[in-house]
Amino acid sequence: MKPVFTYSEGMERVETSYCPGCTHGIAHRLIVETLIENGELGNAIGVCPIGCSVQAHKFMHVDMCEAAHGRAPAVASGIRRVHPDKPVFTYQGDGDLASIGMGEIIHAASRGERFTTFFINNGIYGMTGGQMAPTTLIGQRSTTSQDGRTVEANGMPIRVAELIAAVDGAAYVERVALDSPAHIRQAKRAVQKAFAVQKMGVGFTMIEFISSCPTNWGLSPVEALGWIKEKMIPYYPLGVKKDITAQNVQEEEA
Amino acid sequence: MSEKVLMKGNEAFGEAAILSGCNFYFGYPITPQSEIPEYLSRELPKRGGCFIQAESELAAINMAYGAAAAGGNAFISSSAPGIALMQEGLSFMCCAEVPVVVLNVSRCGPGIGGIQPGQADYIQATRGGGNGDYKIPVFAPSTIQEAIDMIYEATYLANKWRNPMMLLTDGMMGQMMEPVVLPEPRKLLTSEEIPQAKPWALSGFDHKNGQRSLIRALHMQPTDLEIQVEKIFTKYDAMEKELPAYAAEGLEGAEIVFVAFGLMSRLVREAIEMLAEEGIKAGLIRPKTLWPYPYAAFDELDFNSTKVVISTELSKGQMIEDVRLGVEGRLPVELIYRTGGVVPTTPEVVERAKKILEGLK
């Protein structure tokens, strides 16, 4: 019998600290699989800042450092200066990237930093127990918006992929979702593309993953995947938001 | 060793960082140290190094953390409120055991304060300005030459101990010019040399026989964190034995002993000369390290002659706590200070010292 699905060599053989139904594990696996396919797992450096994924180094088998809340893009910028030719990535949640770390991510993108940010958007603070994130949807309940988020009190959720795509230094930005096999296959292609564009050295690359947090959403794992499809994707449309390599191709063709 | 050259403090600090082997610098403009990022933005790219103008001091210290975690030698500078913003990163780097050399060209606070020189960051520097159990050695140069030599030594010590090292100087030192002799440049590490030179650093496990590097400042289990804190404190215990440094001048037979560091020690030296002209013998203890503090210096006091020890500061009595710990109640301890960025004149120091002496009689 031939096994059709096994552990990835890029993942440590340990239980993760993630809740049942959480999609962090899928995102981890897509990243390490891509690095293995590129022959670069042992050449890569990752940064995992505070949030549930601060312990990602326990699960992804690559050189990694932790970072303070929001600061991963600054840390990766420093790493990039020392190792100009290695794959470098940050792995950040939405509280981390879109709230406390908004300054760092915008400026890293603006400098056209040659690393890739994997941005996990599950619309909530996971590690601290379900508080409202900058990406929490209008009407969505959280422990700090107990009657549901309102525009009046909290403003609108931030669409990060579109925001980063508008920054000149960004080379490739795509939003994907982790709610279905088809979307996960697309997410894998996005990760591959991001590392490829990083290697081209033409600018900043970011993949936004629409992810689930069943525990803090108060939903079952299956219901959480339904929430992604019905509530999140309509507000956070999937797709490539920026690809300067495609623009180059078009210009060459023209 | 080079010929003697005349250099402005801030430019000399930047040059010293390059010569000491720090080829990664991340800066953010703030008076009175902005000549350092200006100088290094011009010089580092020409000399095998790298400069980024960070978007904030928070980003700057975290860029330094990233570069140092990846095996580079990182140097960073700012002034008082900017150093306050960097405390998150410094606490983090102590826990994660990542080296960096930090220079505070201090101004006066609190708040935004002013841009004139001050020493009011003493407690922030020596007591751990950030969260948690950690220590950062603090060096206090009194001349630009001494600052150059201390930056050179601090780069070595930061790597030796894998801990941040800080220099506390001030706006006047940063802005004035003095003749200096520059040290020989240390060899810079290349990216390829890092896995062997610093096997703990991030460089990809293929380059370290499959050994992964993990650099961490989070320990979810209290017992794990306790072990890590105890581990870094074994280093601090060793530093407390190895690092304390001071200069003592004219303690024998002195009626007054001043304690002063950095810029203030230069004023006090003049004051001691003026007092001597009036027949009052005074001495000076000049701490060169502020943590670990050279408490042993106070055992050298001449207890037969000395009537008072005076902490002389550009702050409202911060170092005086360490002076009291050093004196251990053996003599009265008094304070002469100006704050807010005001630097006293030498006659002012003399007059205040005489008043203190008269008050004791």
Boltz contact constraints between the chains, C-beta under 6 A:
constraints:
  - contact:
      token1: [A, 42]
      token2: [B, 204]
      max_distance: 6.0
  - contact:
      token1: [A, 42]
      token2: [B, 205]
      max_distance: 6.0
  - contact:
      token1: [A, 42]
      token2: [B, 206]
      max_distance: 6.0
  - contact:
      token1: [A, 43]
      token2: [B, 204]
      max_distance: 6.0
  - contact:
      token1: [A, 43]
      token2: [B, 206]
      max_distance: 6.0
  - contact:
      token1: [A, 45]
      token2: [B, 202]
      max_distance: 6.0
  - contact:
      token1: [A, 54]
      token2: [B, 218]
      max_distance: 6.0
  - contact:
      token1: [A, 57]
      token2: [B, 214]
      max_distance: 6.0
  - contact:
      token1: [A, 63]
      token2: [B, 202]
      max_distance: 6.0
  - contact:
      token1: [A, 63]
      token2: [B, 204]
      max_distance: 6.0
  - contact:
      token1: [A, 63]
      token2: [B, 205]
      max_distance: 6.0
  - contact:
      token1: [A, 63]
      token2: [B, 212]
      max_distance: 6.0
  - contact:
      token1: [A, 63]
      token2: [B, 213]
      max_distance: 6.0
  - contact:
      token1: [A, 64]
      token2: [B, 214]
      max_distance: 6.0
  - contact:
      token1: [A, 65]
      token2: [B, 69]
      max_distance: 6.0
  - contact:
      token1: [A, 65]
      token2: [B, 202]
      max_distance: 6.0
  - contact:
      token1: [A, 65]
      token2: [B, 215]
      max_distance: 6.0
  - contact:
      token1: [A, 66]
      token2: [B, 216]
      max_distance: 6.0
  - contact:
      token1: [A, 66]
      token2: [B, 217]
      max_distance: 6.0
  - contact:
      token1: [A, 66]
      token2: [B, 218]
      max_distance: 6.0
  - contact:
      token1: [A, 68]
      token2: [B, 88]
      max_distance: 6.0
  - contact:
      token1: [A, 68]
      token2: [B, 92]
      max_distance: 6.0
  - contact:
      token1: [A, 71]
      token2: [B, 62]
      max_distance: 6.0
  - contact:
      token1: [A, 74]
      token2: [B, 59]
      max_distance: 6.0
  - contact:
      token1: [A, 74]
      token2: [B, 62]
      max_distance: 6.0
  - contact:
      token1: [A, 74]
      token2: [B, 63]
      max_distance: 6.0
  - contact:
      token1: [A, 75]
      token2: [B, 62]
      max_distance: 6.0
  - contact:
      token1: [A, 75]
      token2: [B, 65]
      max_distance: 6.0
  - contact:
      token1: [A, 75]
      token2: [B, 66]
      max_distance: 6.0
  - contact:
      token1: [A, 77]
      token2: [B, 63]
      max_distance: 6.0
  - contact:
      token1: [A, 78]
      token2: [B, 63]
      max_distance: 6.0
  - contact:
      token1: [A, 78]
      token2: [B, 66]
      max_distance: 6.0
  - contact:
      token1: [A, 78]
      token2: [B, 67]
      max_distance: 6.0
  - contact:
      token1: [A, 79]
      token2: [B, 66]
      max_distance: 6.0
  - contact:
      token1: [A, 79]
      token2: [B, 70]
      max_distance: 6.0
  - contact:
      token1: [A, 81]
      token2: [B, 24]
      max_distance: 6.0
  - contact:
      token1: [A, 81]
      token2: [B, 50]
      max_distance: 6.0
  - contact:
      token1: [A, 81]
      token2: [B, 67]
      max_distance: 6.0
  - contact:
      token1: [A, 82]
      token2: [B, 67]
      max_distance: 6.0
  - contact:
      token1: [A, 82]
      token2: [B, 70]
      max_distance: 6.0
  - contact:
      token1: [A, 82]
      token2: [B, 71]
      max_distance: 6.0
  - contact:
      token1: [A, 82]
      token2: [B, 72]
      max_distance: 6.0
  - contact:
      token1: [A, 83]
      token2: [B, 70]
      max_distance: 6.0
  - contact:
      token1: [A, 83]
      token2: [B, 191]
      max_distance: 6.0
  - contact:
      token1: [A, 86]
      token2: [B, 204]
      max_distance: 6.0
  - contact:
      token1: [A, 103]
      token2: [B, 55]
      max_distance: 6.0
  - contact:
      token1: [A, 104]
      token2: [B, 59]
      max_distance: 6.0
  - contact:
      token1: [A, 107]
      token2: [B, 55]
      max_distance: 6.0
